[in-house]
Amino acid sequence: MSKKIICFYPSIKKGTNHFLYNLSTLLENDNDIECWSYKEIKKSSPKKLFDANIYHLNWFDQSITFFSFLKRLYFLLFLKIKNKKIIWTIHNIEPHLKQPKYNFILRELLIRFSDKIHIMNSDSENIVYLRKVKFKTVWIPHGDYFNSYPESTINIYQRYQISSKKKIILFLGAILPYKNVDVLIEAYQKAFRLIEECPVLLICGKTELDFYKEKIKTLINGDKNIIYDPKFIIDEEMAAYLRNATILVAPYSYKSALNSGTVPLAFSYGKTIICPDIPYVKDVLKESNCLYSYHYDNPFQHKEKLVEAFLEFYSDLKDSIRFWDKEKKATLYMERHSWKAHQKDWISLYKDL
């Protein structure tokens, strides 16, 4: 029996996207499935580009230029003409950065053409544009990051000259306005301004928007307890940051964030996290009290609720049993929802087509 070939857009190449790499690795453990990478097939064997059985599209409705929009439109229409099976994974409610209006066309065609729409949290099926196609949605949660990064001997305390007595609150990942790093800094300063032995806030991640980089530097204003490193963290060093952190923080905006890769990343390394109750977090809370969650209704309230979350975390540090309990629960939650734990669900997603 011939293998079922799944072509993933944009790429499953290791180091480009851990989500798609881990998913394709899981699927290829099944002898009946072969995984292709759109970008790599297009470069090496373009004639085979339409030879796969199923096309799994990710971030497809987020073209930046009109030319890239036309290329994606052509590809999607050609898939439909050739009667190819299409799966679309929804990562965000809407793109994190302002996008050209013509991307709306791609989204509408994806809704219409997709045979299945993969969602990573239960609330996603209630998104306005999905309400009429609930019969297409399939819920499988985000997988783990166990062993996704090589171990590293780098000492983060030495790299940033942090006292060994200090705890580290870590923010990592690409820094964009929707991640509310400005709110994070203001909330941290308010929460810990009167605490002498306060944790260090370490903010690390590539910041491409110059105006936002300058805003962050202005808000820090020489605060010695806040360290800002606006550079990309390479895979070979990621584990060191995660191992040295006491806790992670991700103050996302409700406007675009449905899911979070940072939450399962933290859990996979035995860490808990401070994060608003975005849909993915709501699913976690239904099952386990393993993180510090909060809800806000406006930007001002976001800062105040984040202050409260910081103080709850700091209080738990003094009673370390409560804090360790959250860390233990976080690890257990991730084990229950690892890639391997949902292997049958993932394989079924493709084989049912």
N, C-alpha and C positions, 0 to 999 in steps of 0.2 A: 504493500500500500504506500502510495506517495505521501510525502510529508505535506502538511498544511503550512504554507509560507505566509508569514506576517511581516509586512513592511512598516516600520515605525518612522514617523515624522516627528522631529527633524533628524535625530541621530541616537544610536545606542552605543556609540563608541565610548569606551571607558575614558573617564576624565571630562567628557562633555556634559553629561547629565546623569547623575546617579540614579534618579528615579527610573528612567528608561533603561539604563544599563542593568540595574538590579532586576527589573521586570523581565527583560529579555533573557537574562541568565537563568532566572527561575523557569521560564517557559521552555527553554531548550533542554531542561532536565527531562522533559517529556519527549520521548523518541519520535512522536508524530508531528512535532512542531519545529519549524526552522524560522529564525528571525533575521530579517534584513534591516539595514539602516539606510533610510532614504538618501541622505547626503553622500554616503560612501558608494551606494549603488549608482547614483547619478554621475559620480566622478569616474568610477571604474568600469561600469557596464551599463551605460544609459539605455541600451536596447532592452534590457531586462526590467526597466523601471515599472512596467505595467504587467509583469508576469506573476506578481504575488497574488495570493487569494484574498487576503484581508489587509486593509490599510488602517493603521491606528494613528490618528492625528492628534498632535498636542500643540497648543499655542498657535494653531493654524490661522486663527482669525485676528492675528496681531501683526499684520504687515506694516512696515514703516514708510515705504515709498510706493508710489503708484505702479512702478515697474514690478516690484515684488508682489503687489496685489494682483496684477495681471497674470503673473506666473502661477500664483496659487489658485487663482480663479480657473485658469486653463487646466491645471492639474486636477482640480476637484471635478470640473465638468467632464473631463476625459475619463476619470474613474467611474462616473455615473454612466457615461455612454457605454463603457466596457462592462457594466453590471458588476463592478467590484464591490465587495462588502466593506463597509466603512464603520469604524468605531471612533468616536470623538471623546476625548477626556476633557472635562471642564476643570480647569485649575483655578480660575478667578471669576468673580461676577462680571467684571469688566477689566480691561487692561490697566495695569498700574500707572502707566503714563498716558497722557492724552494722545489718542490715536486718530488717524484720518477717518472721516465719516464713512468712506467707502468700505471699511472693514465690516460694517453692518451687513453688507451683502454677503460676505463670507460666512458670517455667523448664521444668517437666515438660511443659506444653502446647507450649512452643516446640520442645522436642526432638521431640515427637510430630507437631506440625502443620507444621513447617518442611519445605519441599521440598529446600532446601539449607542447610547450616550452614557459613558462611564462617569459616575460621580463618586467623590471620596468622603462625603458626609451626607447624612440623611436629609438635612435642610435644603440641599441643593435642588431637589426636585420641585421645590416651591418657588424657585426663581421665576419671575414673571414670564420670561420667554420659553420656559420649559413646561409650564403648566399643562399645555395642550398635548405634550408628547411624553407624559409620565410613563406610558407603556414602553417607551424605549429605554428608560433609565435603568442602570444597573449599579448598585452601590457596593463598592469594595474599597475599604479604607487604605490610606497611604501606608506603604510598607516601612520596614526598619532600615537603619543604617549600621547594623552590626557588621563590623569588619570592613566597612566601606572605605575607610582611610587607613593607611599604614601607620603603625605606631611611630612616635617621634620622641627623641630624647631632648628636644629643645625645652629649656627652662623659661617659661613665660615670665616668671617673677624677675629673673635676671635680665631678660630682654627689655623689659619696661621699667626696670629698677623699682619694683614694688616690694615693700617690706614683707618678709615671710609671715609676719603676724596678721597681715591683712587678708580678708576674704575678697573674692573677685566676682562682681556682677558683670556678666559678659553679654554684649550685643555683637553679633557677627552676621555677615552677609552683605550683599550689595545694598548700599545706602541710597534710598529713594524717599521722596516726601511722604508716600503712603505709609512708611514704616515709623513715622512720627518720632524721629530721633531728637528733634527739637523739644517735643513734649517730654520725652524721656529725660533729657538733661535738666529741664526745669523741675520735674517731679523729683528727681534724685536730689537736687540741691535743696529743695524744700523739706524732703523727708529726713535728710541726714545733716542738715546745717548745724544742729546743736549736739551732734553725737561725735565725740572726739575720735573714737576708734571705729569709724565707719568703714564699710567695705569700699573698695575701689571700683569705679565704673569704667570698664574697658570697652571702648567702641571700636570695632575693627571691620573694615569692609571698603571695597572700592566705591568711591563717590565721584561720579562722572559730572554731575551738575555743579558747576562752579559756584553758583549763587547759594546753593544749599550747603556746600562745603564751608563757605564763608560765614553763613548763618550759624552753623555748628560751632565754629571757632569763636565767634562773637559771644555766643551763649556760655561757652566754657570759661572764657575770660580769665585764663590763668589759674583756674581751680586745679590744685595739685592732686585732688582725689579723682579727677576725670582724665583719662588718657584716650586720645583720639588718634587712631592710625588709619588714614584713608587709603589703604592699599588692599589689594586682593589677597586673600589667604590661600596659598597653594595647598593642594591635597596632601602633600608630604608633611605639612605642618599643622593641618587641621586638628588632628587628634591631640596634639600638645595643648592647644587652646581649650579644647573640651575637657581634657583631664584636669587642667589647672583651675578651671572655673568652679566657683561654688554654686552658682545658679546662672541660668540664662534669662534674658528678657527680650520680649518681642511685642512692642506696643502698636500693633497693627491698626489700620483704619478699616472700619466696617464697610466702607464704600466699595472696596475692590477685593478684599481678602476673604476668601471662602475657606481656604486650606492653609496649612503651614508646613513647610519642610523642616523648619527649625524645631518645632515641637517634637516630632519623632526623632530628630537628630539628637536633641537633648536626652530624651528617654533612652535612646540606644546606648548612650554613654553613662547611664546611671545618674543623670542630672534631672532636676525638676526645672520649671520655667515659670516666669511671670508673663501672663498674656491675657488680653481681653477675650471675652467669650464669643469669638468668631465661630461659625458653624462647626468646624472641625473640633474645636475645644468643647463645644456643647456635647458632642458625641462622647468625648473622653470623660466628661463629668457625669454622664449617665451611668458610667461603669466604675469610675474610680476617682477619688479625691486626691489626685497625685500631682496637682499643680496649683499655682496661685492665680486664680481667675478673677476678673472683675468686669463690670458692665458700665458703659458711659453713654450719655445721650448727646453730648456736644463736646467740642474741643476743650473748653474750660473744665467741664466735669471729668474729661479724660485725665487731665493732670491730677485732679484731686483724688480720683479713684486709684490711679497709679501710685500716688503717695501712700494711700491706705494699704495697698498691696505690698509696697516696700516695707512698711512698718510691721505688717503681719509676718513677712519673711524674717525681718530682723528679730522679732520677738521669738520666733521659732528657733532661730539660731542659738538663743540663750538656753532654750529647752531642746537640746539637740535630738532627743528621741522623736519629737514631732517632725523635725526636719528630715531626719533619716527615714522616717516612715514614709514621707512623700517620695523620697528618692527610690526606696524599695518598691513602692507601688508603681512608680513610673516605669521601672525596669520590667516589672511583671506585666504591666499593660502592653508594653511593646512586644514582649514575648508572645502574648496572646494574639497580637495583630501584626506579626511579622509577615514577611513575604511568604515564608514557608507555611505559616499557619493558615494562610488564605490561598494556598496553591491550587486547591480544587476549584475555588471560585474563579480564579484567573483563567485556568484552563477551560472551564465551562463557558466563560465569556466568549471565547473564540470558537470552541468546538460546537457550540449551539447554533452558530451561523450556518 
